[in-house]
Amino acid sequence: MRVLLTGHQGYLGTVMAPVLAAAGHEVVGLDSGLFADCVLGPAPADPAGHRVDLRDVTSEHVAGVDAVIHLAALSNDPLGSLAPELTYDINHHASVKLARLAREAGVGRFLYASTCSVYGAAGGDELVGEDAPLRPVTPYAESKVRVEDDLRALADDDFTPVYMRNATAFGYSPRLRADIVLNNLVGHALLSGEVLVLSDGTPWRPLVHAADIARAFTAALTAPREAVHDRAFNIGSEVNNVTVADIAGQVAEAVDGAKVRITGETGADPRSYRVDFSRFREAVPGFDCEWTVKQGALELADAYREHRLSREGFERRFTRLAVLRAASESGAVDGTLRWRR
């Protein structure tokens, strides 16, 4: 299958591209390159692809493609809240434009990287399934809800959108992200000897390893159409439904000598939810996540040591908001995050 992978030079795309290739697919990348240089360790071997802003995609970019895996986005809550109008422009409008072009070009399957944060204010102790009310509390999560709604209107006998609601990602990628909870706590523990939690530690978070996300998308590509057509799936594992305090404790076990400090200075976080992941396992028999939070913490600690993660890298090079602010202040990108060159 010839697969267009948007965001192939991002945190998840860098992990997913080789998994797709190993499964026998021909991968074509599409990325604006904003985070292409954010590499920790050996430089990854990217698939051939297009260096283009998602907002500038044309029919030429989807010609001859069998399926689209759409990862590209302004990808976290603080970043989305910094520039809500850009979040909707890129994450919502450009995503729907890409889907329409794909449908017109005869692309059969469109796997959309949504998020479990669409349940943002779910609360309670019950596991949240895909049919639960959506309560996004950030522009990032709201943009994902809007795209899902618009993609449903495009679904037909020849075009199969699938809404992959990923739990919060963790794990090593050659293009590291240090601004997601487990990756951040492990880095802070190694660099300071302290597992620093600014919230009160009580919110529930569902986590999933980047490699398990890659395996799930690869499985969804070839799953029977009737099993996945126009359906939403939570991607992750119930064993990785953990509180922030639980995550901190597992990081302390993975990093010798690190001490947990929960300050509570940011108060209670309204984003708290435990997620039911059984629907995808039922739709794609044989799939299950392989990585636990504890294994991910150990992997990250080893990778950070091996590749000599520095404080500068941790705070600047591998933090999305810092990277984009630096690019803007240097004049490399304009106010809409387009390259000036």
C-alpha positions as CSV (number, residue, x, y, z in Angstrom):
1,M,0.0,0.0,0.0
2,R,1.3,3.5,-0.8
3,V,0.8,5.6,2.3
4,L,1.0,9.4,2.7
5,L,2.3,10.0,6.2
6,T,1.9,13.7,7.3
7,G,4.1,14.8,10.1
8,H,6.7,12.2,9.2
9,Q,9.5,14.4,10.7
10,G,7.7,14.8,14.1
11,Y,7.9,12.8,17.3
12,L,5.4,10.2,16.3
13,G,6.0,10.2,12.6
14,T,9.7,9.4,13.0
15,V,8.7,6.3,15.0
16,M,5.9,5.3,12.7
17,A,7.6,5.6,9.3
18,P,9.9,2.6,9.8
19,V,7.1,0.5,11.3
20,L,5.0,1.1,8.2
21,A,8.0,0.3,5.9
22,A,8.7,-2.9,7.8
23,A,5.1,-4.0,7.3
24,G,5.7,-3.7,3.5
25,H,4.1,-0.3,2.8
26,E,5.6,2.4,0.6
27,V,5.8,5.5,2.8
28,V,5.7,9.0,1.3
29,G,6.2,11.8,3.9
30,L,4.7,15.3,4.1
31,D,6.0,17.8,6.7
32,S,6.8,21.5,6.9
33,G,10.0,20.6,8.7
34,L,9.5,22.8,11.8
35,F,10.9,20.1,14.1
36,A,13.1,18.2,11.6
37,D,16.3,19.3,13.4
38,C,15.0,18.4,16.9
39,V,17.1,15.1,17.0
40,L,18.5,13.3,20.0
41,G,20.9,10.6,19.0
42,P,21.6,9.4,15.5
43,A,19.8,11.2,12.7
44,P,16.8,9.2,11.5
45,A,16.5,8.0,7.9
46,D,13.4,9.7,6.7
47,P,11.3,8.4,3.8
48,A,11.1,10.4,0.6
49,G,8.5,13.1,0.8
50,H,7.2,16.6,0.4
51,R,8.5,19.6,2.4
52,V,5.3,21.6,2.4
53,D,3.1,23.4,4.9
54,L,-0.1,21.5,5.6
55,R,-2.1,24.6,4.7
56,D,-0.6,24.5,1.2
57,V,-1.4,20.9,0.3
58,T,-2.7,20.3,-3.2
59,S,-4.2,17.4,-5.1
60,E,-0.7,16.6,-6.4
61,H,0.4,15.5,-2.9
62,V,-2.3,12.9,-2.6
63,A,-2.2,11.6,-6.2
64,G,-1.5,7.9,-6.5
65,V,-1.9,7.3,-2.7
66,D,-3.9,4.4,-1.3
67,A,-4.2,5.7,2.3
68,V,-3.4,8.8,4.3
69,I,-2.1,8.7,7.9
70,H,-2.6,12.2,9.2
71,L,-0.4,13.1,12.2
72,A,0.7,16.7,11.4
73,A,-0.7,19.3,13.8
74,L,0.3,21.9,16.3
75,S,0.5,19.2,18.9
76,N,-0.1,20.0,22.5
77,D,-2.4,22.0,24.8
78,P,0.0,24.9,25.8
79,L,1.0,25.4,22.1
80,G,-2.7,25.4,21.1
81,S,-3.6,27.9,23.7
82,L,-0.8,30.2,22.7
83,A,-2.2,30.7,19.3
84,P,-5.8,29.4,19.1
85,E,-6.5,30.9,15.7
86,L,-3.5,29.0,14.2
87,T,-4.6,25.8,16.0
88,Y,-7.9,26.0,14.2
89,D,-6.4,27.0,10.9
90,I,-3.8,24.2,10.8
91,N,-5.3,21.5,13.0
92,H,-8.9,21.9,11.8
93,H,-9.3,23.6,8.5
94,A,-6.1,22.3,6.8
95,S,-6.9,18.8,8.0
96,V,-10.4,18.8,6.5
97,K,-9.0,20.3,3.3
98,L,-6.5,17.4,3.1
99,A,-9.3,14.9,3.7
100,R,-11.4,16.4,0.9
101,L,-8.5,16.3,-1.5
102,A,-7.8,12.7,-0.6
103,R,-11.4,11.7,-1.1
104,E,-11.5,13.4,-4.5
105,A,-8.2,11.6,-5.5
106,G,-9.7,8.2,-4.7
107,V,-7.8,7.6,-1.5
108,G,-9.6,4.7,0.2
109,R,-8.6,5.1,3.9
110,F,-7.8,8.2,6.0
111,L,-6.5,7.5,9.5
112,Y,-6.8,10.6,11.6
113,A,-4.6,11.1,14.7
114,S,-7.2,12.4,17.2
115,T,-6.7,12.4,21.0
116,C,-8.2,11.1,24.3
117,S,-8.0,14.7,25.5
118,V,-11.4,15.2,23.7
119,Y,-12.8,13.7,27.0
120,G,-10.9,16.4,28.9
121,A,-13.3,17.1,31.8
122,A,-14.8,13.7,32.0
123,G,-13.8,13.1,35.6
124,G,-15.1,10.3,37.8
125,D,-13.7,6.8,38.2
126,E,-15.7,5.1,35.4
127,L,-13.7,4.1,32.2
128,V,-14.5,6.4,29.3
129,G,-15.5,4.8,26.1
130,E,-15.7,6.2,22.6
131,D,-19.4,7.0,22.9
132,A,-19.0,9.1,26.0
133,P,-19.7,12.8,25.9
134,L,-16.8,14.9,24.5
135,R,-15.8,17.7,26.9
136,P,-12.6,19.3,25.4
137,V,-11.2,22.1,27.6
138,T,-8.4,23.4,25.3
139,P,-8.3,24.7,21.7
140,Y,-6.1,21.7,20.7
141,A,-8.7,19.2,21.9
142,E,-11.6,21.3,20.4
143,S,-9.9,21.3,17.0
144,K,-9.7,17.5,17.1
145,V,-13.5,17.2,17.8
146,R,-14.2,19.6,14.9
147,V,-12.1,17.5,12.5
148,E,-13.8,14.3,13.6
149,D,-17.2,15.9,13.0
150,D,-16.3,17.1,9.5
151,L,-14.7,13.8,8.5
152,R,-17.9,12.0,9.3
153,A,-19.6,14.1,6.7
154,L,-17.1,12.9,4.1
155,A,-17.4,9.1,4.8
156,D,-19.0,7.1,2.0
157,D,-18.7,3.7,0.3
158,D,-15.3,4.7,-1.2
159,F,-13.8,6.8,1.6
160,T,-13.2,5.4,5.1
161,P,-12.1,7.9,7.8
162,V,-10.9,6.4,11.1
163,Y,-10.6,8.5,14.2
164,M,-7.6,7.2,16.3
165,R,-7.9,8.9,19.7
166,N,-4.4,8.4,21.1
167,A,-3.7,8.5,24.8
168,T,-0.9,10.8,25.9
169,A,2.2,9.5,24.1
170,F,5.5,8.6,25.8
171,G,8.8,6.9,24.9
172,Y,12.0,7.6,23.1
173,S,11.9,8.9,19.5
174,P,14.9,10.2,17.5
175,R,12.9,13.4,17.3
176,L,12.3,13.7,21.0
177,R,9.5,15.6,22.7
178,A,10.2,16.6,26.2
179,D,7.0,18.5,26.8
180,I,4.7,15.4,27.4
181,V,4.3,14.1,30.9
182,L,6.5,11.0,31.2
183,N,9.2,12.2,28.9
184,N,9.3,15.5,30.8
185,L,9.4,13.9,34.3
186,V,12.2,11.5,33.4
187,G,14.3,14.3,31.9
188,H,13.8,16.5,34.9
189,A,14.7,13.7,37.2
190,L,18.0,13.0,35.4
191,L,19.0,16.6,35.1
192,S,18.0,17.8,38.6
193,G,17.6,14.7,40.7
194,E,14.0,15.7,41.3
195,V,10.7,14.4,39.9
196,L,8.8,17.7,39.9
197,V,5.0,17.7,39.6
198,L,3.4,21.2,39.6
199,S,-0.2,20.0,39.8
200,D,-1.6,18.2,42.9
201,G,-0.9,14.9,41.3
202,T,-4.4,13.6,41.4
203,P,-5.6,13.8,37.7
204,W,-5.9,10.6,35.8
205,R,-3.9,10.3,32.6
206,P,-4.1,7.5,30.0
207,L,-0.6,6.9,28.4
208,V,0.6,5.0,25.4
209,H,4.1,4.4,23.9
210,A,4.9,6.0,20.6
211,A,5.8,2.5,19.2
212,D,2.3,1.2,20.2
213,I,0.7,4.1,18.4
214,A,2.7,3.2,15.3
215,R,1.6,-0.5,15.6
216,A,-2.0,0.5,16.0
217,F,-2.1,2.7,13.0
218,T,-0.3,0.1,10.9
219,A,-3.0,-2.5,12.0
220,A,-5.8,-0.1,11.2
221,L,-4.5,0.4,7.7
222,T,-5.3,-3.1,6.7
223,A,-8.1,-4.0,9.0
224,P,-11.4,-5.0,7.3
225,R,-13.3,-2.0,6.2
226,E,-16.4,-2.9,8.1
227,A,-14.4,-3.1,11.3
228,V,-13.1,0.5,11.2
229,H,-15.2,2.5,8.8
230,D,-16.2,5.9,10.2
231,R,-15.4,4.7,13.8
232,A,-13.5,6.3,16.7
233,F,-11.0,4.2,18.6
234,N,-9.2,4.9,21.9
235,I,-5.6,3.9,21.4
236,G,-3.8,2.7,24.5
237,S,-4.1,0.2,27.3
238,E,-6.1,0.2,30.6
239,V,-2.9,-0.8,32.5
240,N,-1.5,2.6,31.6
241,N,-4.4,4.6,33.1
242,V,-2.4,6.2,35.9
243,T,-2.5,9.3,38.0
244,V,0.2,12.0,37.6
245,A,1.4,11.0,41.1
246,D,1.7,7.4,40.0
247,I,3.7,8.4,37.0
248,A,6.1,10.4,39.2
249,G,6.6,7.4,41.5
250,Q,7.5,5.2,38.6
251,V,10.0,7.8,37.3
252,A,11.6,7.9,40.7
253,E,12.0,4.1,40.5
254,A,13.6,4.3,37.1
255,V,16.1,7.1,38.0
256,D,18.3,6.2,40.9
257,G,18.3,8.8,43.6
258,A,15.5,10.9,42.2
259,K,13.0,12.3,44.7
260,V,9.4,13.1,44.0
261,R,8.2,16.6,44.8
262,I,4.6,17.5,44.3
263,T,4.1,21.2,44.7
264,G,0.5,21.6,43.8
265,E,1.2,25.2,42.7
266,T,-0.9,24.9,39.6
267,G,-3.8,23.4,41.5
268,A,-6.2,20.7,40.3
269,D,-6.1,20.0,36.6
270,P,-9.6,19.8,35.0
271,R,-8.2,17.3,32.4
272,S,-8.8,14.0,34.2
273,Y,-10.1,10.8,32.7
274,R,-9.6,7.0,32.7
275,V,-10.1,5.4,29.3
276,D,-11.6,2.1,28.0
277,F,-9.4,0.8,25.1
278,S,-11.3,-2.4,24.4
279,R,-13.1,-1.3,21.2
280,F,-9.9,-1.3,19.1
281,R,-8.8,-4.7,20.5
282,E,-12.2,-6.1,19.5
283,A,-12.1,-4.5,16.0
284,V,-8.5,-5.6,15.3
285,P,-8.1,-9.0,17.0
286,G,-4.5,-9.8,18.1
287,F,-3.6,-6.1,18.8
288,D,-2.6,-5.1,22.2
289,C,-0.1,-2.5,23.6
290,E,3.3,-3.8,24.5
291,W,4.7,-1.0,26.6
292,T,4.0,-0.1,30.3
293,V,4.7,3.2,31.9
294,K,7.5,1.6,34.0
295,Q,9.2,0.2,30.9
296,G,8.9,3.5,29.1
297,A,10.5,5.4,32.1
298,L,13.4,2.9,32.0
299,E,13.8,3.2,28.2
300,L,13.8,7.0,28.4
301,A,16.3,7.2,31.2
302,D,18.7,4.9,29.3
303,A,18.2,6.9,26.0
304,Y,18.7,10.2,27.8
305,R,22.0,9.0,29.3
306,E,23.2,7.3,26.2
307,H,22.6,10.4,24.0
308,R,23.6,12.9,26.7
309,L,20.5,14.9,27.0
310,S,21.5,18.4,28.1
311,R,19.4,21.0,30.0
312,E,19.5,23.3,27.0
313,G,18.1,20.5,24.8
314,F,15.5,19.5,27.4
315,E,14.2,23.0,27.9
316,R,14.6,24.4,24.3
317,R,15.4,22.0,21.5
318,F,12.9,19.3,22.5
319,T,10.0,21.6,23.8
320,R,7.6,22.5,21.0
321,L,6.7,25.9,22.3
322,A,10.4,26.9,22.8
323,V,11.3,25.7,19.3
324,L,8.6,27.8,17.7
325,R,9.3,30.9,19.8
326,A,13.0,30.7,18.9
327,A,12.1,30.3,15.2
328,S,9.8,33.3,15.4
329,E,12.2,35.5,17.3
330,S,15.0,34.7,14.8
331,G,12.8,35.6,11.9
332,A,13.0,32.1,10.4
333,V,9.2,31.9,10.5
334,D,6.5,34.6,10.3
335,G,3.6,35.2,12.7
336,T,1.6,32.4,11.0
337,L,4.5,29.8,11.5
338,R,5.3,29.8,7.8
339,W,9.0,29.6,6.8
340,R,10.2,33.0,5.5
341,R,12.6,31.5,3.0
